[in-house]
Amino acid sequence: MNAAKEVVQIKERLYKNMESLDKRGHISIGVSSQWGIRLLTAIVPEIKNMFPSVTIEISETSISEIFAQVTSGKLDFALASCTDIHSNEIQAEILENEEILFGIPASHLYVLKQSKKTISQKEIADFIRNDNFILAKKEYATRILAEKLFDENRLRPKAICETNSMATISNMVANGSGVGFFPVSCANDREHIKYFSLKPKMMRYNLLLHRDNLQMNPLEKTFLSYVRSSFI
C-alpha cells in the first residue's frame, strides 16, 4: 500500500510542476536488454504527454558500447544488465537483482524423468552437456554468466548457437532445438519450456546508468522519476 501511494505521489508532484517545465528538449537513452525496451514502451508516452516537443532518441546496442557512449556523453542515460559495475566515470544505480533461469524443452528426457524446480550446475554438466546451447552473444550478461558456469564445471558444450534476441532463444528452446539461459523477465512459453532455478542461483544487475557529470534539467529529472517509480 505504501509503495502504491508513493508512486501516486511521485506522479502528482510531476504533473503539479508541468506548467513550469520547458516542453522542448532532447534525451538520448541506450538499451541493452528487453526489460529496458518494455520499460521505455510504458514510460515514453507519459514523457511525451508532458513534453510534447521533446525528441527521445533510443539506441539498442551491446553493454560495452553503452558504457563507452555514456562515458563519452553520446548517451544521457542507459538501461542495461550487467554482471558487475566496472566504471568510475558512470553513475550506476541498481534497479533490481534479477535471477537467471535455465530453460529446457518440455519434451526433453531430463524434464520427463523428474518434477523438481531446481537444477545444479553439476547436473547440467552431467546430463545436458550433449545438448545444443542457445546463448546470447558475447558481452551480454546471460552469456558471461553461462561462460562462467562452463569454466567452473569444465563444460565445453558440443554446439553453441548465438543470437542477440531473447525471443529467438525462447522459440528455439520451445521447439526442441536446444537449451538456454533466461532472465526471469524473459521466461515465457511455460507450456513448451521448463524453467529451472540454478543451484547456486545465477543473478544479474539491471541498472540505470548516466554519465558522472550530468547536470539534470526538468526533462531528465522527470525521466529518472518515472524509471525509479517503476521499481518501487
SVG drawing of the C-alpha trace seen along z (x, -y; Angstrom):
<svg xmlns="http://www.w3.org/2000/svg" viewBox="-2 -28 39 68">
<polyline fill="none" stroke="black" stroke-width="0.4" points="0.0,0.0 2.8,-2.5 4.6,-1.7 1.5,-2.4 0.9,-5.7 4.5,-6.7 4.1,-6.1 0.9,-8.2 2.7,-11.0 5.6,-11.0 3.2,-11.3 1.2,-14.1 4.4,-16.0 5.4,-15.7 2.1,-16.8 1.8,-19.7 5.0,-21.1 4.1,-20.6 3.3,-24.2 6.7,-25.4 8.7,-22.9 10.4,-23.6 8.4,-21.4 11.3,-21.3 14.5,-19.3 16.3,-16.1 17.2,-13.0 19.2,-10.0 18.8,-6.6 20.7,-3.4 19.2,0.1 20.9,3.5 18.1,5.7 14.5,6.5 13.3,5.3 14.6,1.8 12.6,1.8 9.5,2.9 10.0,0.1 10.6,-2.6 7.5,-1.4 5.5,-2.1 7.0,-5.4 7.9,-7.2 4.2,-8.0 4.0,-9.6 7.1,-11.7 5.8,-12.8 2.5,-13.9 4.4,-16.1 7.0,-17.3 5.1,-17.3 8.1,-18.7 10.8,-16.6 12.9,-14.4 13.6,-11.0 16.4,-9.0 16.7,-5.3 19.7,-3.2 19.7,0.6 23.3,1.9 25.8,4.0 26.8,3.3 30.3,2.4 29.1,-0.2 26.6,-1.6 29.4,-2.1 31.5,-3.8 28.7,-6.1 27.6,-7.1 31.2,-7.8 31.7,-10.0 28.4,-11.8 26.8,-10.5 24.1,-8.9 22.4,-10.7 21.0,-7.5 21.1,-3.8 19.1,-0.8 21.4,2.2 22.0,5.5 25.5,6.4 27.2,9.0 29.3,6.2 29.7,2.4 33.2,1.6 33.4,-2.1 34.3,-5.1 33.1,-7.5 29.5,-6.4 26.8,-6.7 25.2,-3.2 22.0,-2.7 20.8,0.9 17.1,1.0 16.8,4.7 18.7,8.0 17.2,10.5 17.5,14.2 18.7,16.1 16.8,19.4 17.9,22.5 15.3,23.4 14.9,26.9 12.3,28.1 9.3,29.6 9.7,32.7 13.3,33.3 14.1,36.6 15.6,34.8 12.3,32.9 10.1,36.0 12.1,38.0 11.6,35.6 9.5,32.8 11.8,30.6 12.2,26.9 15.9,26.6 19.0,27.9 22.6,27.9 25.5,26.8 26.8,30.4 23.6,31.8 23.9,29.5 27.5,30.8 26.5,34.4 23.1,34.7 22.8,31.7 26.3,31.4 25.5,33.0 22.6,30.6 22.8,27.6 23.2,24.5 21.4,21.4 23.1,18.4 23.1,14.6 26.1,13.1 29.3,12.4 29.3,9.3 25.6,9.8 25.1,10.7 23.5,14.1 26.3,15.1 29.0,14.0 27.3,15.9 26.9,19.0 30.6,19.0 31.5,18.7 29.3,21.8 31.0,23.7 34.5,22.8 33.8,23.7 32.4,27.1 34.9,27.8 32.0,28.0 32.6,27.5 29.2,27.6 29.0,29.7 27.3,27.0 26.5,23.3 24.1,21.2 24.5,17.4 21.8,14.7 21.2,11.3 17.4,11.9 15.8,13.5 12.7,14.1 14.8,16.3 16.3,18.2 12.8,18.8 11.5,20.0 14.4,22.4 14.2,23.9 10.4,24.2 10.7,26.2 13.3,28.5 16.4,27.1 18.4,26.7 18.7,25.3 19.4,21.8 19.6,19.3 16.7,16.8 16.2,13.8 13.0,14.2 11.5,11.3 12.0,13.3 10.9,16.7 7.9,17.1 6.1,20.0 6.0,22.2 3.9,24.7 6.8,25.7 9.8,24.7 10.6,26.0 12.4,23.4 14.8,24.3 16.3,22.2 20.1,22.9 22.0,24.0 23.7,21.8 21.4,19.1 22.6,17.1 21.9,13.3 22.4,10.2 22.1,6.5 19.5,4.4 20.9,0.9 20.1,-2.7 23.2,-4.5 24.1,-8.1 27.4,-9.9 29.0,-11.2 28.9,-14.9 25.3,-15.1 23.5,-18.3 19.9,-17.3 17.2,-19.5 13.5,-19.1 13.1,-16.6 15.9,-14.4 14.7,-14.6 11.2,-13.5 12.6,-10.6 14.6,-9.4 11.5,-9.7 9.4,-7.5 12.2,-4.9 12.7,-4.7 8.9,-4.6 8.6,-1.6 10.7,0.4 9.2,-0.6"/>
</svg>
